[in-house]
Amino acid sequence: MVGRDFVAAAPNRCWGADFTHVKTWAGVVYVAFVVDTLSRRIVGWPAATVKGAAFVLGALEMAIGQRERDQQPFRPGELIHRGDAGSQLGLNRSSQHQLPGGIVGAR
């Protein structure tokens, strides 16, 4: 359980996530981001013209890939992910929206 305690003892132990929108001349663009709470580094950041479960889960997939490229992969079961966007996008803990690669979801 993360609650409001976003302090991590090591990299890839606690990631926070959210998304926002930006109005442009061409329309609205949504940007999701995943932050490693220890380093405060943004490790995943997709952009899209529509928001949905795949969009937010894409931020996690990007973060996983980025950390592997940095040779700092997370260990399954050690990483807790906390995001506020779940209820807005219909994400839940059912098998339909499992977090990838052994990431533990927190409220």
All heavy atoms as an XYZ file, in Angstrom:
811
protein
N       0.837     -1.184      0.000
C       0.000      0.000      0.000
C       0.879      1.244      0.000
O       1.763      1.374      0.823
C      -0.891     -0.031      1.240
C      -1.789      1.142      1.367
S      -3.274      0.821      0.424
C      -4.415      1.862      1.197
N       0.649      2.147     -0.912
C       1.445      3.351     -1.020
C       0.807      4.504     -0.262
O       1.482      5.224      0.461
C       1.634      3.752     -2.506
C       2.351      5.077     -2.611
C       2.395      2.685     -3.251
N      -0.515      4.686     -0.398
C      -1.186      5.815      0.238
C      -0.569      7.117     -0.235
O      -0.482      7.378     -1.421
N      -0.071      7.905      0.683
C       0.600      9.162      0.357
C       2.108      9.083      0.570
O       2.815     10.067      0.486
C       0.019     10.304      1.176
C      -1.361     10.699      0.732
C      -1.199     11.440     -0.551
N      -2.440     11.956     -1.048
C      -2.660     12.148     -2.328
N      -1.755     11.837     -3.223
N      -3.784     12.642     -2.738
N       2.628      7.894      0.877
C       4.053      7.705      1.112
C       4.711      7.273     -0.192
O       4.723      6.100     -0.539
C       4.270      6.643      2.192
C       5.741      6.455      2.524
O       6.562      7.302      2.118
O       6.064      5.462      3.181
N       5.284      8.233     -0.904
C       5.892      7.962     -2.200
C       7.410      7.824     -2.098
O       8.115      8.032     -3.062
C       5.540      9.059     -3.197
C       4.082      9.091     -3.540
C       3.255     10.050     -3.005
C       3.544      8.142     -4.384
C       1.908     10.073     -3.320
C       2.198      8.150     -4.702
C       1.376      9.121     -4.169
N       7.931      7.474     -0.936
C       9.367      7.312     -0.748
C       9.733      5.877     -1.090
O       9.108      4.935     -0.618
C       9.772      7.641      0.708
C      11.256      7.417      0.908
C       9.386      9.069      1.049
N      10.756      5.715     -1.904
C      11.217      4.379     -2.290
C      12.643      4.180     -1.781
O      13.430      5.120     -1.739
C      11.178      4.224     -3.805
N      12.967      2.949     -1.427
C      14.295      2.630     -0.914
C      15.314      2.420     -2.030
O      16.507      2.500     -1.810
C      14.230      1.392     -0.035
N      14.826      2.136     -3.243
C      15.710      1.847     -4.371
C      14.956      2.168     -5.664
O      13.734      2.297     -5.657
C      16.126      0.380     -4.348
N      15.698      2.285     -6.784
C      15.008      2.501     -8.060
C      14.053      1.349     -8.368
O      14.269      0.216     -7.930
C      16.149      2.534     -9.086
C      17.377      2.794     -8.310
C      17.146      2.228     -6.942
N      12.998      1.639     -9.106
C      12.032      0.630     -9.564
C      11.295     -0.060     -8.428
O      10.873     -1.203     -8.566
C      12.706     -0.422    -10.447
C      13.323      0.189    -11.672
O      12.863      1.213    -12.170
N      14.374     -0.421    -12.162
N      11.116      0.597     -7.317
C      10.331      0.039     -6.211
C       8.949      0.698     -6.143
O       8.003      0.070     -5.714
C      11.043      0.218     -4.874
C      12.363     -0.524     -4.779
C      12.135     -2.034     -4.729
N      13.368     -2.759     -4.780
C      14.051     -3.141     -3.719
N      13.622     -2.865     -2.518
N      15.170     -3.804     -3.858
N       8.876      1.970     -6.550
C       7.599      2.683     -6.518
C       7.533      3.634     -7.714
O       8.388      4.500     -7.858
C       7.460      3.461     -5.214
S       5.893      4.344     -5.066
N       6.541      3.429     -8.558
C       6.300      4.319     -9.691
C       4.950      4.986     -9.505
O       3.977      4.353     -9.107
C       6.265      3.544    -11.007
C       7.596      3.085    -11.521
C       8.826      3.396    -11.031
C       7.818      2.227    -12.628
N       9.804      2.774    -11.759
C       9.206      2.045    -12.762
C       6.977      1.578    -13.529
C       9.775      1.260    -13.746
C       7.545      0.794    -14.513
C       8.932      0.644    -14.630
N       4.902      6.260     -9.792
C       3.643      6.998     -9.772
C       3.276      7.355    -11.204
O       4.156      7.515    -12.054
N       1.984      7.458    -11.492
C       1.554      7.744    -12.858
C       0.313      8.623    -12.873
O      -0.479      8.612    -11.937
C       1.273      6.449    -13.606
N       0.159      9.365    -13.936
C      -1.028     10.173    -14.165
C      -1.055     10.545    -15.635
O      -0.152     10.177    -16.391
C      -1.004     11.421    -13.295
C      -2.407     11.955    -12.986
O      -3.390     11.482    -13.612
O      -2.517     12.839    -12.132
N      -2.078     11.263    -16.054
C      -2.110     11.777    -17.412
C      -2.760     13.144    -17.418
O      -3.424     13.551    -16.457
C      -2.817     10.817    -18.376
C      -4.309     10.750    -18.218
C      -5.142     11.585    -18.942
C      -4.879      9.839    -17.363
C      -6.505     11.525    -18.799
C      -6.248      9.760    -17.218
C      -7.066     10.616    -17.935
N      -2.520     13.874    -18.474
C      -3.086     15.199    -18.641
C      -3.411     15.420    -20.108
O      -3.118     14.562    -20.936
C      -2.119     16.290    -18.111
O      -2.795     17.542    -18.069
C      -0.873     16.394    -18.974
N      -3.998     16.547    -20.402
C      -4.296     16.869    -21.800
C      -3.745     18.248    -22.130
O      -3.578     19.095    -21.254
C      -5.802     16.809    -22.080
C      -6.570     17.910    -21.412
N      -6.952     17.840    -20.095
C      -7.015     19.096    -21.877
C      -7.611     18.935    -19.780
N      -7.668     19.726    -20.843
N      -3.450     18.429    -23.413
C      -2.936     19.694    -23.921
C      -3.790     20.079    -25.122
O      -3.958     19.279    -26.040
C      -1.452     19.563    -24.359
C      -0.927     20.875    -24.908
C      -0.599     19.058    -23.206
N      -4.331     21.285    -25.090
C      -5.118     21.760    -26.230
C      -4.172     22.370    -27.263
O      -3.327     23.190    -26.932
C      -6.141     22.790    -25.782
C      -7.210     22.205    -24.895
C      -8.215     23.244    -24.462
C      -9.233     22.626    -23.531
N     -10.192     23.618    -23.035
N      -4.325     21.926    -28.499
C      -3.513     22.446    -29.599
C      -4.452     22.964    -30.686
O      -5.668     22.770    -30.623
C      -2.606     21.355    -30.198
O      -3.425     20.406    -30.887
C      -1.787     20.653    -29.125
N      -3.894     23.599    -31.709
C      -4.714     24.066    -32.825
C      -5.380     22.895    -33.547
O      -6.477     23.021    -34.079
C      -3.874     24.857    -33.826
C      -3.462     26.195    -33.309
C      -2.225     26.556    -32.839
C      -4.296     27.343    -33.167
N      -2.235     27.851    -32.420
C      -3.504     28.373    -32.620
C      -5.637     27.615    -33.437
C      -3.999     29.640    -32.354
C      -6.119     28.883    -33.179
C      -5.314     29.871    -32.642
N      -4.734     21.761    -33.544
C      -5.263     20.585    -34.252
C      -6.238     19.771    -33.402
O      -6.909     18.886    -33.918
C      -4.115     19.697    -34.702
N      -6.333     20.049    -32.102
C      -7.210     19.299    -31.216
C      -6.524     19.022    -29.891
O      -5.527     19.643    -29.553
N      -7.062     18.067    -29.162
C      -6.528     17.731    -27.840
C      -5.549     16.568    -27.961
O      -5.798     15.603    -28.676
C      -7.672     17.350    -26.873
C      -7.127     16.903    -25.530
C      -8.608     18.535    -26.685
N      -4.435     16.676    -27.240
C      -3.447     15.605    -27.149
C      -3.355     15.205    -25.680
O      -3.261     16.065    -24.803
C      -2.064     16.059    -27.668
C      -1.013     14.976    -27.453
C      -2.143     16.470    -29.114
N      -3.399     13.906    -25.419
C      -3.274     13.381    -24.063
C      -1.853     12.856    -23.868
O      -1.291     12.236    -24.764
C      -4.280     12.254    -23.827
C      -5.704     12.730    -23.960
C      -6.382     12.603    -25.168
C      -6.352     13.317    -22.889
C      -7.686     13.056    -25.296
C      -7.650     13.777    -23.013
C      -8.311     13.642    -24.216
O      -9.589     14.094    -24.341
N      -1.294     13.119    -22.698
C       0.048     12.648    -22.365
C      -0.031     11.933    -21.024
O      -0.525     12.488    -20.044
C       1.060     13.811    -22.281
C       2.450     13.296    -21.942
C       1.077     14.618    -23.565
N       0.428     10.697    -21.004
C       0.531      9.936    -19.757
C       1.996      9.905    -19.358
O       2.882     10.011    -20.208
C       0.010      8.512    -19.958
N       2.247      9.779    -18.072
C       3.634      9.704    -17.632
C       3.748      8.805    -16.413
O       2.825      8.689    -15.621
C       4.206     11.094    -17.335
C       3.353     11.915    -16.417
C       3.547     11.868    -15.059
C       2.344     12.715    -16.927
C       2.748     12.617    -14.203
C       1.547     13.471    -16.084
C       1.746     13.416    -14.722
N       4.896      8.149    -16.321
C       5.240      7.287    -15.198
C       6.536      7.829    -14.607
O       7.506      8.061    -15.337
C       5.431      5.817    -15.643
C       5.888      4.949    -14.471
C       4.154      5.277    -16.256
N       6.542      8.047    -13.298
C       7.697      8.620    -12.606
C       8.234      7.623    -11.585
O       7.468      7.080    -10.788
C       7.299      9.925    -11.874
C       8.479     10.518    -11.116
C       6.734     10.939    -12.855
N       9.543      7.383    -11.617
C      10.188      6.599    -10.566
C      10.310      7.532     -9.361
O      10.949      8.578     -9.449
C      11.562      6.119    -11.026
C      12.218      5.193    -10.011
O      12.304      5.574     -8.822
O      12.659      4.110    -10.405
N       9.680      7.173     -8.238
C       9.616      8.106     -7.118
C      10.954      8.320     -6.414
O      11.123      9.329     -5.738
C       8.561      7.672     -6.082
O       8.920      6.409     -5.537
C       7.185      7.603     -6.714
N      11.901      7.409     -6.574
C      13.207      7.616     -5.953
C      13.985      8.701     -6.681
O      14.424      9.670     -6.081
C      14.028      6.322     -5.930
C      15.421      6.491     -5.312
C      15.308      6.644     -3.806
C      16.317      5.335     -5.670
N      14.129      8.556     -7.993
C      14.923      9.511     -8.770
C      14.097     10.686     -9.285
O      14.650     11.662     -9.751
C      15.553      8.801     -9.967
O      14.539      8.358    -10.859
N      12.761     10.545     -9.247
C      11.825     11.525     -9.802
C      12.003     11.669    -11.313
O      11.672     12.679    -11.898
C      11.929     12.871     -9.100
C      11.647     12.782     -7.625
C      11.611     14.129     -6.977
N      11.606     14.030     -5.546
C      10.520     13.973     -4.803
N       9.348     13.973     -5.364
N      10.612     13.903     -3.495
N      12.523     10.622    -11.913
C      12.732     10.587    -13.359
C      11.487     10.072    -14.056
O      10.881      9.095    -13.619
C      13.906      9.670    -13.682
C      14.171      9.532    -15.149
C      15.352      8.639    -15.414
N      15.487      8.481    -16.850
C      16.116      7.482    -17.397
N      16.686      6.559    -16.663
N      16.196      7.396    -18.705
N      11.090     10.729    -15.126
C       9.986     10.242    -15.940
C      10.534      9.104    -16.793
O      11.444      9.308    -17.592
C       9.385     11.356    -16.813
C       8.779     12.435    -15.917
C       8.338     10.786    -17.759
C       8.259     13.637    -16.664
N       9.984      7.907    -16.613
C      10.492      6.734    -17.316
C       9.545      6.227    -18.404
O       9.912      5.357    -19.177
C      10.842      5.595    -16.326
C      12.033      5.992    -15.453
C       9.660      5.219    -15.457
N       8.340      6.771    -18.491
C       7.391      6.411    -19.551
C       6.523      7.614    -19.864
O       6.087      8.310    -18.951
N       6.279      7.886    -21.157
C       5.571      9.112    -21.525
C       4.899      9.046    -22.901
O       5.228      9.814    -23.804
C       6.513     10.305    -21.492
C       7.676     10.134    -22.427
C       7.751     10.557    -23.725
C       8.912      9.488    -22.162
N       8.960     10.200    -24.271
C       9.691      9.543    -23.331
C       9.432      8.857    -21.038
C      10.959      8.998    -23.397
C      10.698      8.323    -21.124
C      11.440      8.406    -22.288
N       3.923      8.216    -23.136
C       3.280      8.206    -24.451
C       2.318      9.387    -24.613
O       1.845      9.960    -23.636
C       2.513      6.887    -24.461
C       2.177      6.675    -23.035
C       3.363      7.213    -22.266
N       2.049      9.727    -25.855
C       1.066     10.761    -26.195
C       0.089     10.157    -27.195
O       0.454      9.293    -27.985
C       1.760     11.974    -26.797
N      -1.168     10.601    -27.138
C      -2.194     10.066    -28.035
C      -3.309     11.093    -28.193
O      -3.437     12.020    -27.392
C      -2.761      8.760    -27.482
N      -4.118     10.915    -29.215
C      -5.256     11.802    -29.428
C      -6.524     11.283    -28.771
O      -7.538     11.979    -28.761
C      -5.505     12.020    -30.934
O      -5.681     10.744    -31.556
C      -4.329     12.751    -31.571
N      -6.486     10.070    -28.250
C      -7.604      9.506    -27.487
C      -7.056      8.918    -26.195
O      -5.933      8.442    -26.155
C      -8.373      8.421    -28.280
C      -9.046      9.010    -29.501
C      -7.462      7.274    -28.678
N      -7.866      8.959    -25.154
C      -7.424      8.340    -23.899
C      -8.205      7.055    -23.691
O      -9.352      6.934    -24.084
C      -7.609      9.288    -22.718
C      -9.027      9.724    -22.467
C      -9.097     10.683    -21.304
C     -10.545     11.124    -21.089
N     -10.674     12.010    -19.961
N      -7.536      6.100    -23.103
C      -8.154      4.811    -22.859
C      -7.187      3.929    -22.097
O      -6.053      4.324    -21.819
N      -7.635      2.737    -21.767
C      -6.807      1.818    -20.993
C      -5.499      1.508    -21.700
O      -4.432      1.491    -21.080
C      -7.579      0.537    -20.703
N      -5.545      1.282    -23.002
C      -4.322      0.954    -23.749
C      -3.316      2.102    -23.688
O      -2.105      1.881    -23.627
C      -4.662      0.621    -25.195
N      -3.814      3.320    -23.682
C      -2.962      4.514    -23.614
C      -2.185      4.537    -22.294
O      -0.965      4.691    -22.278
C      -3.857      5.751    -23.766
C      -3.230      7.048    -23.382
C      -2.123      7.543    -24.041
C      -3.785      7.806    -22.363
C      -1.568      8.756    -23.690
C      -3.236      9.018    -22.008
C      -2.123      9.494    -22.671
N      -2.880      4.352    -21.174
C      -2.222      4.390    -19.868
C      -1.319      3.184    -19.676
O      -0.204      3.307    -19.168
C      -3.267      4.500    -18.747
C      -2.626      4.365    -17.379
C      -4.004      5.830    -18.847
N      -1.761      2.007    -20.089
C      -0.912      0.821    -19.977
C       0.320      0.957    -20.869
O       1.384      0.427    -20.553
C      -1.706     -0.436    -20.317
C      -2.792     -0.783    -19.290
C      -3.623     -1.959    -19.788
C      -2.207     -1.068    -17.926
N       0.191      1.702    -21.967
C       1.346      1.968    -22.831
C       2.435      2.737    -22.110
O       3.625      2.551    -22.379
N       2.051      3.608    -21.183
C       3.040      4.333    -20.389
C       3.854      3.366    -19.539
O       5.072      3.507    -19.409
C       2.355      5.372    -19.502
N       3.185      2.364    -18.975
C       3.894      1.351    -18.190
C       4.814      0.514    -19.066
O       5.951      0.218    -18.685
C       2.903      0.447    -17.470
C       2.277      1.011    -16.210
C       1.180      0.089    -15.709
C       3.332      1.219    -15.148
N       4.314      0.108    -20.225
C       5.144     -0.680    -21.141
C       6.391      0.113    -21.559
O       7.494     -0.435    -21.622
C       4.338     -1.086    -22.381
C       3.195     -2.035    -22.082
C       3.650     -3.443    -21.738
O       4.837     -3.776    -21.908
O       2.788     -4.226    -21.292
N       6.211      1.401    -21.832
C       7.345      2.243    -22.201
C       8.335      2.343    -21.037
O       9.554      2.268    -21.235
C       6.887      3.643    -22.607
C       8.041      4.554    -22.997
S       7.512      6.237    -23.372
C       6.984      6.031    -25.057
N       7.829      2.493    -19.811
C       8.695      2.594    -18.640
C       9.500      1.313    -18.444
O      10.699      1.362    -18.153
C       7.857      2.903    -17.402
N       8.841      0.166    -18.601
C       9.539     -1.118    -18.472
C      10.659     -1.211    -19.496
O      11.795     -1.559    -19.165
C       8.547     -2.287    -18.631
C       7.596     -2.338    -17.440
C       9.290     -3.616    -18.794
C       6.407     -3.250    -17.648
N      10.363     -0.874    -20.740
C      11.374     -0.921    -21.794
C      12.509      0.051    -21.552
O      13.687     -0.275    -21.773
N      12.177      1.252    -21.085
C      13.205      2.264    -20.820
C      14.149      1.804    -19.722
O      15.361      1.944    -19.838
C      12.545      3.588    -20.423
C      13.514      4.707    -20.154
C      14.287      5.126    -21.389
O      13.762      5.159    -22.493
N      15.555      5.433    -21.218
N      13.610      1.238    -18.661
C      14.459      0.776    -17.562
C      15.332     -0.406    -18.002
O      16.481     -0.521    -17.578
C      13.618      0.389    -16.352
C      12.849      1.564    -15.757
C      13.733      2.759    -15.538
N      14.147      2.798    -14.147
C      14.930      3.734    -13.641
N      15.389      4.695    -14.381
N      15.269      3.686    -12.387
N      14.814     -1.275    -18.859
C      15.632     -2.375    -19.380
C      16.765     -1.835    -20.248
O      17.900     -2.311    -20.148
C      14.760     -3.353    -20.161
C      13.872     -4.186    -19.260
C      12.898     -5.067    -20.015
O      12.813     -4.982    -21.267
O      12.191     -5.837    -19.345
N      16.465     -0.839    -21.099
C      17.526     -0.231    -21.922
C      18.579      0.452    -21.066
O      19.751      0.506    -21.419
C      16.931      0.767    -22.918
C      16.286      0.096    -24.118
C      15.885      1.098    -25.175
N      14.861      2.024    -24.719
C      13.560      1.756    -24.648
N      13.110      0.571    -24.998
N      12.703      2.659    -24.229
N      18.163      1.012    -19.921
C      19.100      1.653    -18.992
C      19.846      0.633    -18.137
O      20.612      1.003    -17.255
C      18.352      2.607    -18.051
C      17.810      3.827    -18.756
O      18.223      4.107    -19.895
O      16.946      4.504    -18.155
N      19.590     -0.651    -18.374
C      20.157     -1.754    -17.603
C      19.808     -1.639    -16.127
O      20.608     -1.921    -15.248
C      21.670     -1.838    -17.827
C      22.015     -2.143    -19.270
C      23.493     -2.238    -19.526
O      24.313     -1.921    -18.680
N      23.833     -2.689    -20.721
N      18.558     -1.198    -15.867
C      18.017     -1.136    -14.511
C      16.626     -1.767    -14.500
O      15.653     -1.127    -14.106
C      17.929      0.309    -14.041
C      19.254      0.984    -13.872
C      19.094      2.399    -13.344
O      18.070      3.042    -13.503
N      20.136      2.886    -12.711
N      16.504     -3.020    -14.937
C      15.173     -3.638    -14.974
C      14.623     -3.832    -13.562
O      15.373     -3.965    -12.603
C      15.418     -4.982    -15.652
C      16.841     -5.294    -15.362
C      17.555     -3.961    -15.331
N      13.302     -3.830    -13.456
C      12.690     -4.074    -12.159
C      12.547     -5.573    -11.947
O      12.567     -6.349    -12.888
C      11.329     -3.366    -12.052
C      10.231     -4.048    -12.811
C       9.391     -4.939    -12.179
C      10.041     -3.787    -14.156
C       8.389     -5.574    -12.884
C       9.035     -4.406    -14.866
C       8.205     -5.304    -14.228
N      12.414     -5.964    -10.694
C      12.194     -7.368    -10.355
C      10.705     -7.572    -10.113
O      10.099     -6.836     -9.323
C      12.981     -7.738     -9.108
C      14.463     -7.706     -9.323
C      15.187     -8.164     -8.074
N      16.616     -8.081     -8.288
C      17.469     -7.639     -7.383
N      17.056     -7.254     -6.204
N      18.753     -7.588     -7.658
N      10.100     -8.556    -10.786
C       8.671     -8.814    -10.573
C       8.349     -9.001     -9.092
O       9.081     -9.658     -8.361
C       8.423    -10.098    -11.366
C       9.449    -10.053    -12.447
C      10.677     -9.443    -11.794
N       7.276     -8.362     -8.661
C       6.848     -8.441     -7.274
C       7.429     -7.363     -6.380
O       6.955     -7.155     -5.270
N       8.478     -6.650     -6.825
C       9.083     -5.593     -6.018
C       8.567     -4.207     -6.364
O       8.700     -3.292     -5.568
C      10.615     -5.579     -6.192
C      11.325     -6.698     -5.505
C      12.835     -6.544     -5.551
O      13.331     -5.613     -6.215
O      13.521     -7.357     -4.923
N       8.015     -4.040     -7.538
C       7.601     -2.719     -7.997
C       6.129     -2.475     -7.698
O       5.263     -3.277     -8.068
C       7.841     -2.580     -9.508
C       7.322     -1.313    -10.168
C       7.950     -0.062     -9.559
C       7.571     -1.356    -11.658
N       5.844     -1.363     -7.037
C       4.479     -0.939     -6.780
C       4.182      0.247     -7.688
O       4.965      1.191     -7.770
C       4.286     -0.535     -5.309
C       4.508     -1.732     -4.396
C       2.893      0.068     -5.097
C       4.491     -1.391     -2.922
N       3.039      0.188     -8.369
C       2.624      1.254     -9.280
C       1.399      1.937     -8.690
O       0.425      1.285     -8.337
C       2.294      0.661    -10.648
C       1.670      1.642    -11.576
N       0.307      1.760    -11.705
C       2.221      2.548    -12.408
C       0.045      2.704    -12.597
N       1.196      3.193    -13.020
N       1.447      3.259     -8.595
C       0.315      4.033     -8.072
C      -0.088      5.058     -9.124
O       0.700      5.903     -9.504
C       0.724      4.747     -6.784
C      -0.269      5.771     -6.257
C      -1.515      5.083     -5.738
N      -2.309      5.935     -4.902
C      -3.279      6.726     -5.325
N      -3.546      6.810     -6.601
N      -3.973      7.443     -4.484
N      -1.297      4.942     -9.618
C      -1.802      5.895    -10.603
C      -3.203      6.349    -10.254
O      -4.012      5.566     -9.758
N      -3.496      7.610    -10.495
C      -4.815      8.156    -10.195
C      -5.790      8.015    -11.347
O      -6.969      8.279    -11.196
C      -4.709      9.637     -9.839
C      -4.052      9.847     -8.490
O      -4.124      8.929     -7.661
O      -3.481     10.917     -8.277
N      -5.331      7.622    -12.522
C      -6.179      7.637    -13.712
C      -7.040      6.395    -13.885
O      -7.872      6.362    -14.773
C      -5.311      7.815    -14.959
N      -6.888      5.395    -13.051
C      -7.595      4.132    -13.243
C      -9.097      4.247    -13.336
O      -9.722      3.728    -14.254
N      -9.705      4.937    -12.405
C     -11.162      5.030    -12.423
C     -11.666      5.861    -13.590
O     -12.746      5.614    -14.121
C     -11.658      5.622    -11.104
O     -11.150      6.928    -10.933
N     -10.902      6.841    -14.034
C     -11.307      7.676    -15.161
C     -11.326      6.903    -16.467
O     -12.084      7.217    -17.371
C     -10.356      8.867    -15.319
C     -10.354      9.819    -14.160
C      -9.281     10.871    -14.315
O      -8.936     11.252    -15.420
N      -8.756     11.342    -13.214
N     -10.470      5.886    -16.567
C     -10.338      5.153    -17.819
C     -10.948      3.762    -17.752
O     -10.824      2.983    -18.680
C      -8.861      5.041    -18.199
C      -8.175      6.376    -18.440
C      -6.700      6.158    -18.681
C      -8.795      7.108    -19.609
N     -11.585      3.431    -16.656
C     -12.195      2.111    -16.538
C     -11.202      1.012    -16.237
O     -11.484     -0.163    -16.437
N     -10.018      1.349    -15.761
C      -9.031      0.327    -15.379
C      -9.455     -0.293    -14.065
O      -9.963      0.369    -13.174
C      -7.645      0.944    -15.202
C      -6.956      1.433    -16.466
C      -5.674      2.160    -16.091
C      -6.646      0.284    -17.389
N      -9.234     -1.576    -13.947
C      -9.520     -2.259    -12.694
C      -8.534     -3.397    -12.528
O      -7.658     -3.595    -13.343
C     -10.970     -2.752    -12.652
C     -11.298     -3.648    -13.830
O     -10.504     -4.512    -14.193
N     -12.449     -3.449    -14.428
N      -8.704     -4.129    -11.474
C      -7.759     -5.218    -11.197
C      -8.212     -6.545    -11.766
O      -7.693     -7.575    -11.411
C      -7.554     -5.335     -9.698
C      -6.831     -4.140     -9.144
C      -6.563     -4.308     -7.698
N      -5.837     -3.153     -7.226
C      -5.253     -3.091     -6.073
N      -5.300     -4.109     -5.256
N      -4.606     -2.019     -5.698
N      -9.179     -6.548    -12.641
C      -9.620     -7.792    -13.253
C      -8.578     -8.258    -14.258
O      -7.652     -7.535    -14.595
C     -10.959     -7.590    -13.963
O     -10.776     -6.809    -15.129
N      -8.751     -9.452    -14.763
C      -7.791     -9.990    -15.736
C      -7.789     -9.176    -17.022
O      -6.847     -9.234    -17.796
C      -8.130    -11.442    -16.035
O      -9.430    -11.538    -16.573
N      -8.835     -8.380    -17.251
C      -8.898     -7.555    -18.457
C      -7.800     -6.496    -18.459
O      -7.305     -6.116    -19.498
C     -10.263     -6.880    -18.544
C     -10.438     -6.031    -19.783
C     -11.791     -5.348    -19.811
O     -12.572     -5.454    -18.867
N     -12.063     -4.652    -20.869
N      -7.423     -6.007    -17.287
C      -6.439     -4.930    -17.214
C      -5.326     -5.260    -16.226
O      -5.040     -4.486    -15.323
C      -7.099     -3.613    -16.809
C      -8.139     -3.157    -17.769
N      -7.864     -2.856    -19.071
C      -9.457     -2.970    -17.617
C      -8.974     -2.487    -19.683
N      -9.960     -2.549    -18.818
N      -4.724     -6.420    -16.372
C      -3.592     -6.778    -15.498
C      -2.418     -5.858    -15.809
O      -2.143     -5.535    -16.949
C      -3.170     -8.222    -15.749
C      -4.139     -9.249    -15.201
C      -4.174     -9.251    -13.690
O      -3.177     -9.031    -13.030
N      -5.342     -9.474    -13.141
N      -1.724     -5.451    -14.777
C      -0.519     -4.667    -14.981
C       0.551     -5.595    -15.541
O       0.645     -6.747    -15.141
C      -0.073     -4.025    -13.666
C      -1.049     -3.011    -13.064
C      -0.531     -2.493    -11.736
C      -1.298     -1.867    -14.025
N       1.373     -5.097    -16.429
C       2.353     -5.975    -17.094
C       3.495     -6.403    -16.179
O       3.857     -5.705    -15.239
C       2.881     -5.091    -18.231
C       2.616     -3.700    -17.815
C       1.388     -3.746    -16.944
N       4.039     -7.557    -16.449
C       5.309     -8.008    -15.919
C       5.453     -8.148    -14.414
O       6.537     -7.987    -13.897
N       4.395     -8.422    -13.677
C       4.536     -8.599    -12.238
C       4.535     -7.305    -11.436
O       4.952     -7.292    -10.285
N       4.054     -6.220    -12.017
C       3.933     -4.955    -11.299
C       2.722     -5.050    -10.374
O       1.661     -5.509    -10.774
C       3.775     -3.772    -12.264
C       5.024     -3.631    -13.143
C       3.509     -2.483    -11.502
C       4.866     -2.599    -14.247
N       2.880     -4.593     -9.142
C       1.810     -4.617     -8.163
C       1.089     -3.270     -8.195
O       1.735     -2.227     -8.059
C       2.353     -4.897     -6.747
C       1.251     -4.844     -5.709
C       3.088     -6.212     -6.719
N      -0.218     -3.274     -8.387
C      -0.996     -2.036     -8.373
C      -1.326     -1.630     -6.961
O      -1.599     -2.464     -6.106
N      -1.278     -0.343     -6.672
C      -1.590      0.174     -5.334
C      -2.683      1.209     -5.426
O      -2.874      1.833     -6.464
C      -0.350      0.802     -4.708
N      -3.385      1.395     -4.366
C      -4.433      2.428     -4.295
C      -3.952      3.582     -3.474
O      -3.134      3.534     -2.683
C      -5.700      1.853     -3.677
C      -6.349      0.862     -4.579
C      -7.666      0.416     -3.963
N      -8.202     -0.656     -4.731
C      -9.165     -0.527     -5.614
N      -9.681      0.634     -5.853
N      -9.623     -1.563     -6.263
